[in-house]
């Protein structure tokens, strides 16, 4: 779908990919309405209001970009937040725009996934589950809407050099020599994919090969990721810093036996 004169609603506009993406959309003539978390609040908490607005003023193109990740042990992750923002919010927004798009026989929904949804990585269980679900949802929805004039695009970047890949996740990427793409390059590929009506885009080589191997012979990927698992455990162990104990033994009422040495 050519972008000139088209209306676009975009989530995740303030993120590392979102900012250059908005600029590129505007450069190509799109009229962009971007959800700004800093001024409009938590997207998950505002979902009912946003859906109502989208039903009343349905854009030509919906881009679901907003997301969060968490590099941590499975038992320490906030699955509710991870699955809600990365999967349930995009699904709700799709539901909001579909009636009007079906009625007019045109529209495009762009779901930004992740290669980790196709190559599940250790210590990213909640994010992987949500992004895998978004890929499955996009495929099922595309098939349901066949012949309606509505395009469903699923675009899966590999690691991108953004704040979401800083901290522990960024350290893992550096220690395992993972390539991190420039967010401007990723934004450009997203825009090109929209204009070319591509339905399944996977960014990065050899990640595309690994995704195919994982789908056919996952045991090979299991063995290949053992080093990642070990390095991830080292990073998480180093991150577990014990808070210092207040030095209160010199107080008159202090009981030294009640505090560790």
N, C-alpha and C positions, 0 to 999 in steps of 0.2 A: 504494500500500500504506500503510494507516494505521500509524503508528509506535508507538502505544501497545502495550507489551508485546513488541515485536519486538526480536530480537537483531541488533546491527549490528557489523560489523568494519570499521574505518576506518584507512587509511594517511594520512600527512601531517597528523596531528592537531595537531602543534606549530606548523604554519605559520600565516600570516596569515588564511587562510580556515578552516583546520582548527580553531582554537580556538573561534571563534564557532559553527562548525558543530556541534562536540561539544556545546556548551551548548544549542543549539536542539534537537538530537536528544533530549537528556536531558529538556528541558522538555516535549517532546511524548510522553514516556513510553517512549522506547527504552532498551534495555539496551546500552550502548556499550562495546566493547572497542577501544581505540585503540592503534595501534602508535606507540610513543614512541621516536624515534631517539636522543634524549638518554640514555635509560636502557637501551634494548634493542639499540643499535648500528646499524650500516649495514644498511638494508633489503635492499640487493642481496646482501650477504654472508650474510644470514640467510634468504634466500628458501626454501631447502629445508626448514628447520625450521618456518617459518611455514606453508608449504603442507601439511606433515604435520599441523600442529595444526588447520588449516582443514578438512582431509578428515575428521578425527576429531570435530571440533566445528563443524559448518557453520552459520554464522549465517543468519538470514532475509534479511539485506541485506549485500552487500559494496560498500563505497565505495572506489574507487581514486582517491585525491586526491594522493598524494605525487608530486612532480616537481621537476625542476631545469631552468634554462635557461642559455644562454650567448650573450651579445651579442658577436660576434667575427667575424673573417674565417673563411670556411669551413675553410681549411687550418689554422687555429689552434684549432679546437674539438675537444673530447674526445668523439667520436661514440660510442665504446663506452659511456661513462657516460650520455650523453644518451639514447641509444636503449634502453639497459638499464632505467634507472629509469622513463622515461616511457612505454615500450611493452612491453618484455619482462616486467617485473615484473607489471604489471596482467594480462597474458595468462596468466602462470603462476598468479596468484591466482584468476583465473576458472576455469582448469582444475581447481584444487583444490576449488572449491565446487560445480562443476557435477554431479558424480555424485550427491551427496546431494539437491541441488535437483531433479534429474530424477526421482529415486526418490520424493520426496514430492510432486512436482507443483506446487511453488511456490518462490518466491524472487525476489530482485531484485538485479541487478548494476548499479552506477552508476559509469560511467567519466567522470571529469572531464577533458575535453579543453581546447581553446583555440580561440578564433576565428582564431588564427594558423595553425591546421591547415587552415582553410578559406580564409584570405587569406594565403598564404605571404609572409612579410616577408624582405627582405634582411638579412644578418648574423645570422640566426636559423636557419640551415639544419638543424642537428642537431635542434633543438627542433621545428621545423616538420615535419621528416620523421617524427619520433616521434609527434607529435600528429595528423598526417594519417593515419598508420598506425593509431592508436587509434580514430579515427573510422571508418575502413574496417573494422577488426576488429569494432567495436561493431555496425555495420550488418549485416555478414555473420553474426555470432553471433545477433543478433535474428531474422534470417530463418531461421536454422537451428533456433532454439528455438520457432518459431511453433507454438502449440497445446500447448505443454508446461506452461503456467502460470508460466513464468519470464519476468520483464520485464527487458529490457536498456535502460538509459537512458544516453544520451550527452549530457552537458551541457557547453557550450562558452562559458565566460566571455570577455569581452574583457579589456583590461588592468585589473588590480586593484591597489589601493594597498597593496602588501605589500613586504617586503624583497626578494622575487624581482624586483620591478620597480624596485629602487633602482639606484644606480650608473649605469653607462653606459646601460642600458635605460631607466631613469627619466629621464635627461637627454634621451634621444631623444624620449620621450613628451612632455616639457615643450616641447621645441623644435618639435615637430610638432603641438602642441595636441591630443594624444590624451587622451581622457577616461579617467580611472582610477576605477573603481567602489570604493565602500567595501566591505571584505571582509565586513562584517556583512550588507550588503544581498545580496551574492552568496550567502552561506551561507543566507539566508532563501529565496532563489529555488531553491537546491538542495533544501532540505527540502520546499518546496511542490511541486516537480517530482516528488520521490519519492512523496509522498502522493497525487499526482494520476496516478501511473503514466505520466508523460510519457516518450516515447522519444527525442526529438530536440529539445533545447533550445538555443537560441542567444541569448546575452545581449548586448544592446546594439544601438542604432540610431545611425548608419547602417551599422554593421558587418554586420548581416544582409543589407542591400542589396548591400554590396560583395562579400560571399561569393557571392551569386547572380550578380552580374556577373562575378566571377572564374571561376565555373563555366561560364558561357556565352560570355563574350567576354574572355578573360584579357588580351588585348593592351591593353585600356583600363586595366586595373589596373597593367600593366607601366608604362605612361606616367605614371599617377597616382602611382606610388611612386618615380619618379626623384628627386624632392626628398628623400624619406626616405633613399635610397641615398647621396646627396651629403652630407647631414647626418650620417649614420652614419659615413661615411668621415672626416669632420672630427673626430668624437668619438673614433674609434679612433686617428687620427693623434695627437691631443692626449694620448691615454692612453699612448702609447709613450714613456715617459720613460727616458732613458739613465742608468744608475747612475753616480754620481760616481766619478771616478778617485781612488784614495787618494793623498794628498800624501806621497810617499816620496822625493822627489828630494834631500832633505837628508841621507838616510842614506848612510854611507860607501860601501856596496856598490851604490848605486842607479845605474842606467844610464839617463840621461835619454832616450837614443835609443830605448829600448824602450817608452816611454810616449808616447801622443799629446800634442801641445801643448795 
